[in-house]
Each structure stands twice: as structure tokens, then as C-alpha cells.
Amino acid sequence: MGKTVSDMADSELKRNQIEYLDSIIETVGNTPLVKLQKMPAEHGVKATILVKPEFLNPTGSVKDRMAIYLLKQAVARGELKPGGTIVEATSGNTGAAVAMFAAVHGYKAILTIPDKMSREKVDTLRAFGAEVHVCPTAVPPESPESYYETGKRLARENSNSYWVGQYFNLDNIHAHYHTTGPEIWRQTEGKLDCFVGGVGTGGTVSGIARYLKEQNPKVEIVAVDPEGSVYYQYHKDKTMVEPHTYYVEGIGEDMLCPTIDFSVIDTMYQVGDKTSFLLTRDLARKEGILAGGSSGSVMYAALEHGKKMHEGQTMVVILPDSGAKYISKIFNDDWMREKGFL
Ligand code: PMP
């Protein structure tokens, strides 16, 4: 077989040592660790807090890692076939990653999203060319109207479709066990005492925690859950509370997902919307870090837990997504006042 024109162009470029990647997907992962300058001292924390700004991934969230890993596995197993349709229920971030993957590789993407999610997130999915179905938030997960059940139905109705199922698909945990966990271990050279993250599906924290605990069982794993979600109480005493809606996006659940491994989570904190959003704004104003609402929730747990740690100890904190996704909400004073958060 002779070389195609594009192969020749590629080899020519490489001979000239022009550095490039074959697609935007290859920019996923390898985010840095960044030391917080002011907030720890202001909150009486002596330990070093290193945040991992996952909004530096191409669609602006940690979910790029999971979605790309999971979809590549699905292609390798022959479950996602050429020309197929990828269907997923999303709080927005996984959907953006799915839609990016679909655009690059020529799949169709159908995404369902609850109506509480920001306008920016819904518009982003459409910008990538996905078909988007906005569903009611305030219905139980088993309701046929829920974003979850609507997604499953659309997957059944579309031939040659692949249902991602991040809430059940254990590749969600494996993605972080094989990529994010080793990355944190390498970047810190194993010198970390504590890891902090937020739980939505639980995949990020569970995968990273499993890897870190295997390397050193003494690494403490701290998770945060929003008020209104079922995880916090379940972690405490294995009882289920009645869930209620809340404003922070991407963390908490109204059901227990198999993608959360409670056995690797040592401590769980619970936080309300107001505290989360005010800390999100502090990250931007005091540290110059424009992160999303769940980053404020994670910062609450990091600062509370940090007070129990000593000088010389190190904590790594995941900032899941970008503040650019919430300019019309958390960073809009009118919205904040209207909801009683300012
Ligand atoms: N924060 C945000 C903004 C998210 O979108 C998500 C994913 N739903 C998370 C945190 C939690 O990640 P995970 O699903 O891996 O628990």
C-alpha cells in the first residue's frame, strides 16, 4: 500500500520536527499541581494544598479523562461500531467530552441533561453538534421523564447505538485508576498525605483512591457530598436519606451508584450550596483560579480537613471543572442574590 497524501504530509512535518498532536483528544490528562497561596493561611491551614485544575482538559473538566478512556475501551471491544450513535445521561461535563469524541471520530451523540444545569453547559453540547434533550430535575431517577431513563430509552430506540452509562460502567473507575491516580503519585513522588475530591458518580475519587491506597495505605482519602444527596449519610451509617434538590452541579446523587467505592473513602464531608459558591468565588478572586461550583465544595472539605493536618504535610485536591461554565450563575451577583447566596 502506498502512502496517502495526508501520511506524506505528516511524515514531512515530523521530519521538520514540527510538534503536533493527531487530535484534540490527545490533550486530555497530565494537568499540573498548583500550590494555593492565600486561602490555606486565611483558614488556619498549615499543610500545603496542591490543587489539580482539571478544567485544563480540552472540554474544561475532569470528565474528559473518564469519557475518552471509556469510549476507547468500547471501540476496542467492538461495542461502539463505526458510524454508531453514542448516548449518555450527563450533568453536562461527561456530555461535552462524549460530544468532542463523537465530533473527532465521526459518531453521532445524543445527550440527556437535567434542567437545573447551566445554560452554558447545554449550549456547549449543541456547539459540538450533539442532539440534546433537557429533562426535569425534580423527578425520581426511576421516572420515565428523568434524564437517566430518557437516555436509556433513546439508546434502545436508536439502532447501532452505544449507551455509555457512567453511573454503572466500571470503566469509569478504571479510567482514574489507570491514569489520574498514577499521575498524582508520579507528580508528588508519592509524598502526599491526603487526597480530596467530590463525588458524583464517584468514579474520580474511587479510581484515584484505589490506586493511591495500593501504593501507600496511609494516604487519607477525603470526599465531599452536597446537602440534599444520599452519599454522606450512607457513608456514615449505611442508611438512605430522602434526597432533595440543590444548586451545585455535578456532585451528589439521589441513588447509590456501583461506581462509588465507599471502602476506599476514609472521611466524607457535607456542604451546602452557599458555602460552596462563596469558596468558588474566593478561588477566582484570591488565587486567580476560575473553577466551577463543585470546586468550592471540594475546597470546603480541603480547608476543614486541612485544619487537622500539620505543617509539612501535603494534600492534593481535584478541581473538577471550569468557572467559565457558570458565569451566568455563581459569578453573576444578581443570580447569587436572587438565590439568597449573597
Ligand atoms: N464536579 C463536577 C462539576 C462534575 O461534573 C462531576 C461529574 N459528574 C464531578 C464533580 C464528580 O465526578 P465523578 O462523577 O467522577 O464523581
Boltz pocket constraint, residues with backbone or C-beta under 6 A from the ligand:
constraints:
  - pocket:
      binder: B
      contacts: [[A, 61], [A, 63], [A, 91], [A, 93], [A, 94], [A, 198], [A, 199], [A, 200], [A, 201], [A, 202], [A, 203], [A, 204], [A, 205], [A, 249], [A, 250], [A, 251], [A, 292], [A, 294], [A, 295], [A, 320], [A, 321]]
      max_distance: 6.0
